[in-house]
Amino acid sequence: MIFKHLFKAEANWTSKQTPANPSKRFYSKSHKIQIEGKPVLDVSAAKAFKGDPSLYNPEDLLLSSLVSCHMMSYLYVCSQNGIEVLEYSDNAEATLEVNQDGSGRFVEARLYPKVKISNSDQIELALELHQKANQLCFIANSCNFSVVHEASCEVI
C-alpha cells in the first residue's frame, strides 16, 4: 500500500524596484516562504546569483533537506539494528553546475556523516547502515544527482 502525504508552502514576493530607473530591470530576489503553523523563512538567491548572502537560498535548503533526511533515516535504521548513536554531525557539500544560458543543476552531493556510538563491536555495521539510510531517505530518492557518503564512526 502506498501512503500519500501532501506538503504545502506559500511564497510571497513584492517588487522593491525603484521608479528612478524603470528601464533597468533588476528585481530583488528576497522573498518569504510560509508553511502553516511554522516561522516564516526569509529566502533569497545565493550570493553568486545576486541574492542576499545573509538569507537562506534554495540551494542551501535543498542540501539541508538532504542532510537532515539522511540523518533521520540513519537514526531509524540504527534503532532497528540495536545501535546506540550518541552523536551525529555532518559537513555536507553539493556541487551546482550552471550553463552559459543560466540553466543549471546539482550534479553531486557529498555527505560526511561523523557518528559516535557506544559499542565498538558495531562500528562496521554502523558504517554499512548509511547505505540503507540512503535507500530509505525521501529526499535522496527524489534527487536526480548522485549522493555520496563518506562516513566515519567512532566509539565514545
N, CA, C and O atoms as a GROMACS GRO file, in nm:
protein
  624
    1MET      N    1   0.083  -0.118   0.000
    1MET     CA    2   0.000   0.000   0.000
    1MET      C    3   0.088   0.124   0.000
    1MET      O    4   0.187   0.131   0.072
    2ILE      N    5   0.052   0.220  -0.079
    2ILE     CA    6   0.124   0.348  -0.086
    2ILE      C    7   0.047   0.452  -0.006
    2ILE      O    8  -0.074   0.468  -0.024
    3PHE      N    9   0.118   0.522   0.081
    3PHE     CA   10   0.059   0.631   0.157
    3PHE      C   11   0.105   0.762   0.095
    3PHE      O   12   0.223   0.777   0.064
    4LYS      N   13   0.015   0.854   0.076
    4LYS     CA   14   0.050   0.984   0.020
    4LYS      C   15   0.032   1.092   0.126
    4LYS      O   16  -0.064   1.091   0.202
    5HIS      N   17   0.128   1.183   0.129
    5HIS     CA   18   0.123   1.296   0.221
    5HIS      C   19   0.141   1.422   0.139
    5HIS      O   20   0.228   1.427   0.052
    6LEU      N   21   0.063   1.522   0.164
    6LEU     CA   22   0.070   1.648   0.091
    6LEU      C   23   0.140   1.753   0.177
    6LEU      O   24   0.106   1.772   0.294
    7PHE      N   25   0.238   1.819   0.119
    7PHE     CA   26   0.309   1.928   0.187
    7PHE      C   27   0.282   2.056   0.110
    7PHE      O   28   0.276   2.054  -0.013
    8LYS      N   29   0.265   2.166   0.182
    8LYS     CA   30   0.233   2.293   0.118
    8LYS      C   31   0.330   2.401   0.164
    8LYS      O   32   0.373   2.403   0.279
    9ALA      N   33   0.362   2.490   0.074
    9ALA     CA   34   0.443   2.607   0.106
    9ALA      C   35   0.390   2.723   0.023
    9ALA      O   36   0.350   2.706  -0.092
   10GLU      N   37   0.390   2.841   0.081
   10GLU     CA   38   0.343   2.961   0.014
   10GLU      C   39   0.459   3.058  -0.001
   10GLU      O   40   0.527   3.089   0.097
   11ALA      N   41   0.482   3.106  -0.122
   11ALA     CA   42   0.588   3.206  -0.147
   11ALA      C   43   0.523   3.342  -0.165
   11ALA      O   44   0.420   3.355  -0.230
   12ASN      N   45   0.586   3.444  -0.106
   12ASN     CA   46   0.538   3.582  -0.120
   12ASN      C   47   0.656   3.673  -0.149
   12ASN      O   48   0.757   3.673  -0.079
   13TRP      N   49   0.640   3.753  -0.256
   13TRP     CA   50   0.744   3.845  -0.301
   13TRP      C   51   0.677   3.975  -0.342
   13TRP      O   52   0.567   3.974  -0.399
   14THR      N   53   0.742   4.087  -0.314
   14THR     CA   54   0.694   4.219  -0.357
   14THR      C   55   0.810   4.292  -0.422
   14THR      O   56   0.923   4.287  -0.373
   15SER      N   57   0.781   4.360  -0.532
   15SER     CA   58   0.885   4.434  -0.604
   15SER      C   59   0.937   4.547  -0.518
   15SER      O   60   0.861   4.621  -0.455
   16LYS      N   61   1.069   4.559  -0.516
   16LYS     CA   62   1.132   4.671  -0.446
   16LYS      C   63   1.206   4.758  -0.548
   16LYS      O   64   1.297   4.833  -0.514
   17GLN      N   65   1.163   4.745  -0.673
   17GLN     CA   66   1.226   4.820  -0.781
   17GLN      C   67   1.196   4.969  -0.764
   17GLN      O   68   1.082   5.008  -0.736
   18THR      N   69   1.298   5.051  -0.779
   18THR     CA   70   1.279   5.195  -0.766
   18THR      C   71   1.238   5.254  -0.900
   18THR      O   72   1.292   5.216  -1.004
   19PRO      N   73   1.144   5.347  -0.899
   19PRO     CA   74   1.098   5.406  -1.024
   19PRO      C   75   1.201   5.502  -1.087
   19PRO      O   76   1.178   5.553  -1.196
   20ALA      N   77   1.312   5.527  -1.019
   20ALA     CA   78   1.413   5.620  -1.070
   20ALA      C   79   1.470   5.574  -1.204
   20ALA      O   80   1.500   5.658  -1.289
   21ASN      N   81   1.485   5.447  -1.223
   21ASN     CA   82   1.539   5.395  -1.349
   21ASN      C   83   1.457   5.275  -1.394
   21ASN      O   84   1.502   5.162  -1.381
   22PRO      N   85   1.336   5.298  -1.446
   22PRO     CA   86   1.249   5.187  -1.483
   22PRO      C   87   1.301   5.104  -1.600
   22PRO      O   88   1.254   4.992  -1.622
   23SER      N   89   1.397   5.157  -1.676
   23SER     CA   90   1.449   5.080  -1.789
   23SER      C   91   1.543   4.969  -1.745
   23SER      O   92   1.562   4.870  -1.816
   24LYS      N   93   1.601   4.985  -1.629
   24LYS     CA   94   1.690   4.882  -1.578
   24LYS      C   95   1.609   4.782  -1.497
   24LYS      O   96   1.551   4.817  -1.394
   25ARG      N   97   1.605   4.659  -1.543
   25ARG     CA   98   1.524   4.556  -1.478
   25ARG      C   99   1.611   4.470  -1.387
   25ARG      O  100   1.672   4.373  -1.432
   26PHE      N  101   1.615   4.504  -1.263
   26PHE     CA  102   1.680   4.420  -1.164
   26PHE      C  103   1.580   4.402  -1.050
   26PHE      O  104   1.542   4.498  -0.984
   27TYR      N  105   1.540   4.281  -1.030
   27TYR     CA  106   1.445   4.252  -0.924
   27TYR      C  107   1.517   4.194  -0.804
   27TYR      O  108   1.609   4.112  -0.818
   28SER      N  109   1.474   4.236  -0.688
   28SER     CA  110   1.523   4.175  -0.564
   28SER      C  111   1.486   4.028  -0.565
   28SER      O  112   1.378   3.990  -0.610
   29LYS      N  113   1.574   3.946  -0.516
   29LYS     CA  114   1.548   3.802  -0.511
   29LYS      C  115   1.493   3.761  -0.373
   29LYS      O  116   1.455   3.645  -0.354
   30SER      N  117   1.488   3.854  -0.280
   30SER     CA  118   1.445   3.821  -0.144
   30SER      C  119   1.293   3.803  -0.139
   30SER      O  120   1.217   3.879  -0.199
   31HIS      N  121   1.253   3.701  -0.066
   31HIS     CA  122   1.111   3.669  -0.054
   31HIS      C  123   1.087   3.591   0.074
   31HIS      O  124   1.181   3.558   0.147
   32LYS      N  125   0.963   3.562   0.100
   32LYS     CA  126   0.927   3.488   0.220
   32LYS      C  127   0.857   3.358   0.181
   32LYS      O  128   0.778   3.353   0.087
   33ILE      N  129   0.889   3.254   0.256
   33ILE     CA  130   0.822   3.126   0.242
   33ILE      C  131   0.747   3.098   0.372
   33ILE      O  132   0.805   3.098   0.480
   34GLN      N  133   0.619   3.075   0.358
   34GLN     CA  134   0.535   3.047   0.476
   34GLN      C  135   0.482   2.905   0.467
   34GLN      O  136   0.428   2.863   0.364
   35ILE      N  137   0.499   2.832   0.575
   35ILE     CA  138   0.443   2.699   0.589
   35ILE      C  139   0.354   2.706   0.712
   35ILE      O  140   0.399   2.744   0.820
   36GLU      N  141   0.230   2.670   0.696
   36GLU     CA  142   0.131   2.687   0.801
   36GLU      C  143   0.179   2.636   0.935
   36GLU      O  144   0.225   2.522   0.948
   37GLY      N  145   0.166   2.722   1.037
   37GLY     CA  146   0.200   2.685   1.173
   37GLY      C  147   0.348   2.691   1.206
   37GLY      O  148   0.389   2.649   1.314
   38LYS      N  149   0.430   2.742   1.112
   38LYS     CA  150   0.574   2.747   1.134
   38LYS      C  151   0.626   2.888   1.111
   38LYS      O  152   0.561   2.968   1.043
   39PRO      N  153   0.744   2.920   1.167
   39PRO     CA  154   0.800   3.054   1.142
   39PRO      C  155   0.826   3.076   0.993
   39PRO      O  156   0.858   2.983   0.919
   40VAL      N  157   0.812   3.199   0.952
   40VAL     CA  158   0.837   3.237   0.813
   40VAL      C  159   0.986   3.223   0.783
   40VAL      O  160   1.071   3.259   0.865
   41LEU      N  161   1.018   3.171   0.665
   41LEU     CA  162   1.156   3.163   0.619
   41LEU      C  163   1.184   3.282   0.528
   41LEU      O  164   1.112   3.304   0.430
   42ASP      N  165   1.286   3.359   0.560
   42ASP     CA  166   1.331   3.465   0.471
   42ASP      C  167   1.434   3.405   0.378
   42ASP      O  168   1.536   3.353   0.423
   43VAL      N  169   1.408   3.410   0.248
   43VAL     CA  170   1.488   3.342   0.148
   43VAL      C  171   1.530   3.440   0.041
   43VAL      O  172   1.461   3.539   0.015
   44SER      N  173   1.644   3.413  -0.021
   44SER     CA  174   1.692   3.493  -0.133
   44SER      C  175   1.766   3.398  -0.227
   44SER      O  176   1.774   3.278  -0.204
   45ALA      N  177   1.820   3.455  -0.332
   45ALA     CA  178   1.910   3.377  -0.418
   45ALA      C  179   2.046   3.369  -0.349
   45ALA      O  180   2.074   3.445  -0.257
   46ALA      N  181   2.128   3.276  -0.394
   46ALA     CA  182   2.265   3.268  -0.344
   46ALA      C  183   2.340   3.395  -0.384
   46ALA      O  184   2.303   3.460  -0.482
   47LYS      N  185   2.444   3.429  -0.311
   47LYS     CA  186   2.523   3.549  -0.340
   47LYS      C  187   2.572   3.549  -0.485
   47LYS      O  188   2.574   3.654  -0.549
   48ALA      N  189   2.611   3.432  -0.536
   48ALA     CA  190   2.660   3.422  -0.673
   48ALA      C  191   2.555   3.463  -0.776
   48ALA      O  192   2.588   3.495  -0.890
   49PHE      N  193   2.428   3.461  -0.735
   49PHE     CA  194   2.319   3.496  -0.827
   49PHE      C  195   2.250   3.625  -0.785
   49PHE      O  196   2.130   3.645  -0.807
   50LYS      N  197   2.329   3.713  -0.724
   50LYS     CA  198   2.285   3.847  -0.684
   50LYS      C  199   2.177   3.847  -0.575
   50LYS      O  200   2.090   3.933  -0.572
   51GLY      N  201   2.187   3.748  -0.487
   51GLY     CA  202   2.094   3.741  -0.376
   51GLY      C  203   2.155   3.797  -0.249
   51GLY      O  204   2.272   3.836  -0.247
   52ASP      N  205   2.077   3.800  -0.146
   52ASP     CA  206   2.121   3.847  -0.015
   52ASP      C  207   2.193   3.732   0.055
   52ASP      O  208   2.128   3.634   0.092
   53PRO      N  209   2.325   3.742   0.073
   53PRO     CA  210   2.400   3.630   0.131
   53PRO      C  211   2.368   3.603   0.278
   53PRO      O  212   2.408   3.500   0.332
   54SER      N  213   2.296   3.693   0.343
   54SER     CA  214   2.261   3.671   0.484
   54SER      C  215   2.135   3.585   0.499
   54SER      O  216   2.099   3.546   0.610
   55LEU      N  217   2.068   3.556   0.388
   55LEU     CA  218   1.945   3.477   0.392
   55LEU      C  219   1.969   3.338   0.336
   55LEU      O  220   2.063   3.314   0.260
   56TYR      N  221   1.882   3.246   0.376
   56TYR     CA  222   1.887   3.112   0.316
   56TYR      C  223   1.855   3.124   0.168
   56TYR      O  224   1.784   3.215   0.126
   57ASN      N  225   1.909   3.030   0.089
   57ASN     CA  226   1.875   3.026  -0.053
   57ASN      C  227   1.827   2.885  -0.086
   57ASN      O  228   1.849   2.793  -0.008
   58PRO      N  229   1.763   2.866  -0.201
   58PRO     CA  230   1.710   2.733  -0.235
   58PRO      C  231   1.817   2.625  -0.235
   58PRO      O  232   1.790   2.511  -0.199
   59GLU      N  233   1.938   2.659  -0.275
   59GLU     CA  234   2.047   2.561  -0.276
   59GLU      C  235   2.083   2.517  -0.134
   59GLU      O  236   2.103   2.399  -0.108
   60ASP      N  237   2.090   2.615  -0.042
   60ASP     CA  238   2.112   2.583   0.100
   60ASP      C  239   2.004   2.489   0.151
   60ASP      O  240   2.032   2.390   0.219
   61LEU      N  241   1.881   2.521   0.117
   61LEU     CA  242   1.769   2.446   0.170
   61LEU      C  243   1.761   2.305   0.112
   61LEU      O  244   1.724   2.211   0.182
   62LEU      N  245   1.797   2.290  -0.015
   62LEU     CA  246   1.798   2.157  -0.074
   62LEU      C  247   1.902   2.069  -0.005
   62LEU      O  248   1.872   1.957   0.034
   63LEU      N  249   2.024   2.120   0.010
   63LEU     CA  250   2.128   2.043   0.076
   63LEU      C  251   2.092   2.017   0.222
   63LEU      O  252   2.115   1.907   0.272
   64SER      N  253   2.036   2.115   0.290
   64SER     CA  254   1.994   2.096   0.429
   64SER      C  255   1.889   1.987   0.441
   64SER      O  256   1.893   1.905   0.533
   65SER      N  257   1.796   1.985   0.347
   65SER     CA  258   1.692   1.881   0.346
   65SER      C  259   1.754   1.743   0.329
   65SER      O  260   1.714   1.648   0.396
   66LEU      N  261   1.848   1.733   0.240
   66LEU     CA  262   1.915   1.605   0.215
   66LEU      C  263   1.990   1.557   0.338
   66LEU      O  264   1.980   1.441   0.376
   67VAL      N  265   2.066   1.646   0.401
   67VAL     CA  266   2.144   1.612   0.520
   67VAL      C  267   2.051   1.571   0.635
   67VAL      O  268   2.074   1.472   0.703
   68SER      N  269   1.947   1.648   0.656
   68SER     CA  270   1.853   1.621   0.764
   68SER      C  271   1.780   1.488   0.744
   68SER      O  272   1.767   1.408   0.837
   69CYS      N  273   1.734   1.465   0.622
   69CYS     CA  274   1.661   1.342   0.592
   69CYS      C  275   1.751   1.220   0.606
   69CYS      O  276   1.710   1.117   0.660
   70HIS      N  277   1.875   1.232   0.559
   70HIS     CA  278   1.968   1.119   0.574
   70HIS      C  279   1.992   1.088   0.721
   70HIS      O  280   1.992   0.972   0.762
   71MET      N  281   2.013   1.193   0.801
   71MET     CA  282   2.038   1.171   0.944
   71MET      C  283   1.919   1.101   1.009
   71MET      O  284   1.938   1.006   1.085
   72MET      N  285   1.798   1.147   0.981
   72MET     CA  286   1.681   1.085   1.043
   72MET      C  287   1.662   0.941   0.995
   72MET      O  288   1.624   0.854   1.074
   73SER      N  289   1.688   0.915   0.867
   73SER     CA  290   1.680   0.778   0.815
   73SER      C  291   1.787   0.690   0.880
   73SER      O  292   1.763   0.574   0.913
   74TYR      N  293   1.905   0.748   0.898
   74TYR     CA  294   2.015   0.674   0.961
   74TYR      C  295   1.982   0.640   1.106
   74TYR      O  296   2.002   0.526   1.149
   75LEU      N  297   1.931   0.736   1.181
   75LEU     CA  298   1.895   0.709   1.320
   75LEU      C  299   1.787   0.601   1.327
   75LEU      O  300   1.787   0.519   1.419
   76TYR      N  301   1.696   0.603   1.232
   76TYR     CA  302   1.591   0.500   1.227
   76TYR      C  303   1.652   0.362   1.207
   76TYR      O  304   1.619   0.269   1.281
   77VAL      N  305   1.740   0.346   1.106
   77VAL     CA  306   1.797   0.213   1.079
   77VAL      C  307   1.889   0.169   1.193
   77VAL      O  308   1.901   0.049   1.220
   78CYS      N  309   1.954   0.262   1.258
   78CYS     CA  310   2.036   0.226   1.374
   78CYS      C  311   1.947   0.174   1.486
   78CYS      O  312   1.980   0.074   1.551
   79SER      N  313   1.835   0.239   1.510
   79SER     CA  314   1.744   0.192   1.617
   79SER      C  315   1.690   0.054   1.583
   79SER      O  316   1.671  -0.028   1.672
   80GLN      N  317   1.666   0.028   1.455
   80GLN     CA  318   1.617  -0.104   1.412
   80GLN      C  319   1.723  -0.212   1.429
   80GLN      O  320   1.691  -0.331   1.439
   81ASN      N  321   1.850  -0.171   1.432
   81ASN     CA  322   1.960  -0.266   1.443
   81ASN      C  323   2.030  -0.264   1.579
   81ASN      O  324   2.138  -0.321   1.594
   82GLY      N  325   1.969  -0.199   1.677
   82GLY     CA  326   2.022  -0.201   1.813
   82GLY      C  327   2.150  -0.122   1.833
   82GLY      O  328   2.227  -0.151   1.924
   83ILE      N  329   2.174  -0.022   1.748
   83ILE     CA  330   2.294   0.061   1.763
   83ILE      C  331   2.256   0.188   1.838
   83ILE      O  332   2.165   0.261   1.798
   84GLU      N  333   2.328   0.214   1.946
   84GLU     CA  334   2.306   0.335   2.023
   84GLU      C  335   2.395   0.446   1.967
   84GLU      O  336   2.517   0.444   1.983
   85VAL      N  337   2.333   0.542   1.900
   85VAL     CA  338   2.405   0.657   1.844
   85VAL      C  339   2.407   0.765   1.952
   85VAL      O  340   2.302   0.803   2.005
   86LEU      N  341   2.527   0.813   1.984
   86LEU     CA  342   2.542   0.914   2.087
   86LEU      C  343   2.556   1.054   2.028
   86LEU      O  344   2.511   1.152   2.087
   87GLU      N  345   2.619   1.064   1.912
   87GLU     CA  346   2.638   1.192   1.845
   87GLU      C  347   2.637   1.170   1.695
   87GLU      O  348   2.676   1.064   1.646
   88TYR      N  349   2.591   1.272   1.624
   88TYR     CA  350   2.588   1.268   1.477
   88TYR      C  351   2.615   1.409   1.427
   88TYR      O  352   2.552   1.504   1.473
   89SER      N  353   2.707   1.422   1.334
   89SER     CA  354   2.731   1.552   1.271
   89SER      C  355   2.763   1.529   1.124
   89SER      O  356   2.802   1.419   1.085
   90ASP      N  357   2.747   1.632   1.044
   90ASP     CA  358   2.773   1.620   0.901
   90ASP      C  359   2.811   1.758   0.848
   90ASP      O  360   2.749   1.858   0.884
   91ASN      N  361   2.912   1.763   0.764
   91ASN     CA  362   2.953   1.885   0.696
   91ASN      C  363   2.943   1.859   0.546
   91ASN      O  364   3.044   1.841   0.478
   92ALA      N  365   2.822   1.858   0.496
   92ALA     CA  366   2.793   1.819   0.359
   92ALA      C  367   2.827   1.930   0.259
   92ALA      O  368   2.836   2.048   0.293
   93GLU      N  369   2.844   1.886   0.135
   93GLU     CA  370   2.872   1.977   0.023
   93GLU      C  371   2.790   1.931  -0.097
   93GLU      O  372   2.764   1.812  -0.113
   94ALA      N  373   2.752   2.025  -0.181
   94ALA     CA  374   2.683   1.989  -0.305
   94ALA      C  375   2.740   2.075  -0.417
   94ALA      O  376   2.768   2.194  -0.397
   95THR      N  377   2.755   2.016  -0.533
   95THR     CA  378   2.811   2.085  -0.649
   95THR      C  379   2.699   2.120  -0.747
   95THR      O  380   2.626   2.034  -0.794
   96LEU      N  381   2.689   2.250  -0.776
   96LEU     CA  382   2.591   2.302  -0.871
   96LEU      C  383   2.666   2.345  -0.996
   96LEU      O  384   2.763   2.421  -0.987
   97GLU      N  385   2.625   2.297  -1.111
   97GLU     CA  386   2.683   2.341  -1.238
   97GLU      C  387   2.583   2.432  -1.307
   97GLU      O  388   2.465   2.399  -1.320
   98VAL      N  389   2.633   2.547  -1.352
   98VAL     CA  390   2.548   2.645  -1.421
   98VAL      C  391   2.597   2.657  -1.565
   98VAL      O  392   2.715   2.677  -1.591
   99ASN      N  393   2.504   2.644  -1.658
   99ASN     CA  394   2.534   2.654  -1.800
   99ASN      C  395   2.536   2.800  -1.845
   99ASN      O  396   2.490   2.889  -1.773
  100GLN      N  397   2.590   2.824  -1.963
  100GLN     CA  398   2.601   2.961  -2.015
  100GLN      C  399   2.465   3.027  -2.032
  100GLN      O  400   2.454   3.149  -2.022
  101ASP      N  401   2.360   2.948  -2.058
  101ASP     CA  402   2.227   3.006  -2.076
  101ASP      C  403   2.157   3.036  -1.944
  101ASP      O  404   2.044   3.083  -1.943
  102GLY      N  405   2.225   3.010  -1.831
  102GLY     CA  406   2.170   3.039  -1.700
  102GLY      C  407   2.100   2.920  -1.635
  102GLY      O  408   2.068   2.924  -1.517
  103SER      N  409   2.078   2.814  -1.711
  103SER     CA  410   2.019   2.694  -1.651
  103SER      C  411   2.127   2.619  -1.573
  103SER      O  412   2.246   2.645  -1.590
  104GLY      N  413   2.086   2.529  -1.491
  104GLY     CA  414   2.184   2.453  -1.415
  104GLY      C  415   2.119   2.343  -1.337
  104GLY      O  416   1.997   2.326  -1.337
  105ARG      N  417   2.204   2.268  -1.269
  105ARG     CA  418   2.154   2.158  -1.186
  105ARG      C  419   2.264   2.113  -1.090
  105ARG      O  420   2.383   2.130  -1.115
  106PHE      N  421   2.220   2.055  -0.981
  106PHE     CA  422   2.314   1.989  -0.892
  106PHE      C  423   2.361   1.862  -0.961
  106PHE      O  424   2.281   1.790  -1.021
  107VAL      N  425   2.490   1.835  -0.953
  107VAL     CA  426   2.544   1.714  -1.014
  107VAL      C  427   2.590   1.612  -0.910
  107VAL      O  428   2.609   1.494  -0.941
  108GLU      N  429   2.609   1.658  -0.787
  108GLU     CA  430   2.653   1.566  -0.682
  108GLU      C  431   2.637   1.632  -0.546
  108GLU      O  432   2.653   1.753  -0.531
  109ALA      N  433   2.606   1.549  -0.449
  109ALA     CA  434   2.611   1.591  -0.309
  109ALA      C  435   2.701   1.492  -0.237
  109ALA      O  436   2.696   1.372  -0.261
  110ARG      N  437   2.783   1.545  -0.148
  110ARG     CA  438   2.871   1.461  -0.066
  110ARG      C  439   2.838   1.486   0.080
  110ARG      O  440   2.845   1.598   0.130
  111LEU      N  441   2.801   1.378   0.147
  111LEU     CA  442   2.772   1.384   0.289
  111LEU      C  443   2.891   1.322   0.363
  111LEU      O  444   2.947   1.221   0.320
  112TYR      N  445   2.927   1.385   0.472
  112TYR     CA  446   3.040   1.340   0.554
  112TYR      C  447   2.993   1.314   0.697
  112TYR      O  448   3.039   1.380   0.791
  113PRO      N  449   2.900   1.220   0.714
  113PRO     CA  450   2.849   1.197   0.849
  113PRO      C  451   2.956   1.141   0.943
  113PRO      O  452   3.029   1.048   0.909
  114LYS      N  453   2.963   1.201   1.061
  114LYS     CA  454   3.052   1.154   1.167
  114LYS      C  455   2.963   1.107   1.281
  114LYS      O  456   2.889   1.184   1.342
  115VAL      N  457   2.972   0.978   1.307
  115VAL     CA  458   2.883   0.916   1.405
  115VAL      C  459   2.965   0.866   1.523
  115VAL      O  460   3.073   0.811   1.507
  116LYS      N  461   2.910   0.888   1.640
  116LYS     CA  462   2.971   0.834   1.762
  116LYS      C  463   2.870   0.741   1.825
  116LYS      O  464   2.756   0.778   1.852
  117ILE      N  465   2.917   0.617   1.849
  117ILE     CA  466   2.830   0.514   1.906
  117ILE      C  467   2.890   0.462   2.036
  117ILE      O  468   3.000   0.500   2.074
  118SER      N  469   2.814   0.376   2.104
  118SER     CA  470   2.858   0.329   2.236
  118SER      C  471   2.929   0.193   2.232
  118SER      O  472   2.998   0.159   2.328
  119ASN      N  473   2.914   0.115   2.124
  119ASN     CA  474   2.965  -0.022   2.123
  119ASN      C  475   3.065  -0.041   2.008
  119ASN      O  476   3.028  -0.029   1.891
  120SER      N  477   3.189  -0.072   2.042
  120SER     CA  478   3.294  -0.086   1.940
  120SER      C  479   3.270  -0.206   1.848
  120SER      O  480   3.320  -0.208   1.735
  121ASP      N  481   3.194  -0.304   1.892
  121ASP     CA  482   3.163  -0.421   1.808
  121ASP      C  483   3.067  -0.386   1.694
  121ASP      O  484   3.048  -0.467   1.604
  122GLN      N  485   3.009  -0.269   1.697
  122GLN     CA  486   2.908  -0.232   1.597
  122GLN      C  487   2.957  -0.129   1.494
  122GLN      O  488   2.877  -0.080   1.414
  123ILE      N  489   3.085  -0.095   1.496
  123ILE     CA  490   3.136   0.008   1.405
  123ILE      C  491   3.112  -0.028   1.260
  123ILE      O  492   3.062   0.054   1.183
  124GLU      N  493   3.145  -0.149   1.221
  124GLU     CA  494   3.129  -0.190   1.080
  124GLU      C  495   2.982  -0.182   1.037
  124GLU      O  496   2.952  -0.130   0.930
  125LEU      N  497   2.893  -0.233   1.120
  125LEU     CA  498   2.750  -0.227   1.089
  125LEU      C  499   2.704  -0.081   1.084
  125LEU      O  500   2.627  -0.044   0.995
  126ALA      N  501   2.749   0.000   1.178
  126ALA     CA  502   2.710   0.141   1.180
  126ALA      C  503   2.749   0.211   1.051
  126ALA      O  504   2.673   0.294   1.000
  127LEU      N  505   2.864   0.179   0.997
  127LEU     CA  506   2.907   0.238   0.870
  127LEU      C  507   2.824   0.186   0.753
  127LEU      O  508   2.786   0.262   0.664
  128GLU      N  509   2.796   0.056   0.753
  128GLU     CA  510   2.716  -0.004   0.645
  128GLU      C  511   2.574   0.051   0.639
  128GLU      O  512   2.516   0.060   0.531
  129LEU      N  513   2.520   0.089   0.753
  129LEU     CA  514   2.381   0.134   0.758
  129LEU      C  515   2.357   0.268   0.686
  129LEU      O  516   2.243   0.305   0.662
  130HIS      N  517   2.464   0.339   0.654
  130HIS     CA  518   2.444   0.463   0.575
  130HIS      C  519   2.385   0.430   0.439
  130HIS      O  520   2.306   0.508   0.386
  131GLN      N  521   2.421   0.316   0.382
  131GLN     CA  522   2.364   0.275   0.253
  131GLN      C  523   2.214   0.249   0.267
  131GLN      O  524   2.136   0.293   0.183
  132LYS      N  525   2.175   0.178   0.372
  132LYS     CA  526   2.033   0.152   0.396
  132LYS      C  527   1.958   0.282   0.421
  132LYS      O  528   1.847   0.301   0.372
  133ALA      N  529   2.019   0.372   0.497
  133ALA     CA  530   1.956   0.502   0.523
  133ALA      C  531   1.935   0.579   0.393
  133ALA      O  532   1.832   0.643   0.375
  134ASN      N  533   2.033   0.574   0.304
  134ASN     CA  534   2.020   0.641   0.176
  134ASN      C  535   1.906   0.582   0.094
  134ASN      O  536   1.835   0.655   0.025
  135GLN      N  537   1.887   0.451   0.101
  135GLN     CA  538   1.778   0.386   0.028
  135GLN      C  539   1.642   0.428   0.082
  135GLN      O  540   1.544   0.431   0.007
  136LEU      N  541   1.634   0.460   0.210
  136LEU     CA  542   1.508   0.499   0.272
  136LEU      C  543   1.481   0.650   0.265
  136LEU      O  544   1.366   0.692   0.275
  137CYS      N  545   1.584   0.729   0.248
  137CYS     CA  546   1.574   0.876   0.256
  137CYS      C  547   1.482   0.932   0.147
  137CYS      O  548   1.509   0.917   0.028
  138PHE      N  549   1.374   0.996   0.189
  138PHE     CA  550   1.278   1.054   0.095
  138PHE      C  551   1.344   1.155   0.002
  138PHE      O  552   1.316   1.157  -0.118
  139ILE      N  553   1.430   1.238   0.056
  139ILE     CA  554   1.492   1.344  -0.024
  139ILE      C  555   1.593   1.284  -0.122
  139ILE      O  556   1.593   1.321  -0.239
  140ALA      N  557   1.678   1.194  -0.076
  140ALA     CA  558   1.774   1.130  -0.167
  140ALA      C  559   1.702   1.057  -0.280
  140ALA      O  560   1.748   1.058  -0.394
  141ASN      N  561   1.590   0.994  -0.248
  141ASN     CA  562   1.513   0.923  -0.350
  141ASN      C  563   1.449   1.019  -0.450
  141ASN      O  564   1.404   0.976  -0.557
  142SER      N  565   1.443   1.146  -0.417
  142SER     CA  566   1.383   1.246  -0.505
  142SER      C  567   1.486   1.320  -0.588
  142SER      O  568   1.449   1.399  -0.675
  143CYS      N  569   1.613   1.297  -0.563
  143CYS     CA  570   1.720   1.369  -0.632
  143CYS      C  571   1.759   1.297  -0.762
  143CYS      O  572   1.757   1.175  -0.769
  144ASN      N  573   1.793   1.376  -0.863
  144ASN     CA  574   1.841   1.318  -0.989
  144ASN      C  575   1.991   1.334  -1.003
  144ASN      O  576   2.044   1.338  -1.115
  145PHE      N  577   2.060   1.344  -0.891
  145PHE     CA  578   2.206   1.352  -0.889
  145PHE      C  579   2.258   1.255  -0.784
  145PHE      O  580   2.184   1.211  -0.696
  146SER      N  581   2.385   1.221  -0.795
  146SER     CA  582   2.441   1.123  -0.702
  146SER      C  583   2.459   1.184  -0.563
  146SER      O  584   2.493   1.301  -0.547
  147VAL      N  585   2.436   1.099  -0.464
  147VAL     CA  586   2.456   1.136  -0.324
  147VAL      C  587   2.560   1.038  -0.270
  147VAL      O  588   2.534   0.918  -0.258
  148VAL      N  589   2.678   1.090  -0.239
  148VAL     CA  590   2.790   1.009  -0.194
  148VAL      C  591   2.805   1.026  -0.043
  148VAL      O  592   2.792   1.136   0.010
  149HIS      N  593   2.832   0.915   0.025
  149HIS     CA  594   2.851   0.920   0.170
  149HIS      C  595   2.995   0.880   0.203
  149HIS      O  596   3.041   0.772   0.164
  150GLU      N  597   3.062   0.966   0.273
  150GLU     CA  598   3.196   0.937   0.324
  150GLU      C  599   3.187   0.944   0.475
  150GLU      O  600   3.221   1.045   0.538
  151ALA      N  601   3.141   0.835   0.531
  151ALA     CA  602   3.108   0.831   0.673
  151ALA      C  603   3.227   0.787   0.758
  151ALA      O  604   3.317   0.716   0.713
  152SER      N  605   3.225   0.832   0.881
  152SER     CA  606   3.320   0.784   0.980
  152SER      C  607   3.243   0.751   1.106
  152SER      O  608   3.135   0.804   1.131
  153CYS      N  609   3.301   0.663   1.185
  153CYS     CA  610   3.235   0.620   1.307
  153CYS      C  611   3.340   0.595   1.415
  153CYS      O  612   3.446   0.538   1.388
  154GLU      N  613   3.311   0.636   1.535
  154GLU     CA  614   3.399   0.609   1.648
  154GLU      C  615   3.317   0.580   1.772
  154GLU      O  616   3.197   0.608   1.777
  155VAL      N  617   3.383   0.525   1.870
  155VAL     CA  618   3.318   0.489   1.995
  155VAL      C  619   3.356   0.591   2.102
  155VAL      O  620   3.472   0.630   2.114
  156ILE      N  621   3.256   0.634   2.177
  156ILE     CA  622   3.286   0.721   2.292
  156ILE      C  623   3.226   0.660   2.416
  156ILE      O  624   3.238   0.716   2.525
   0.00000   0.00000   0.00000
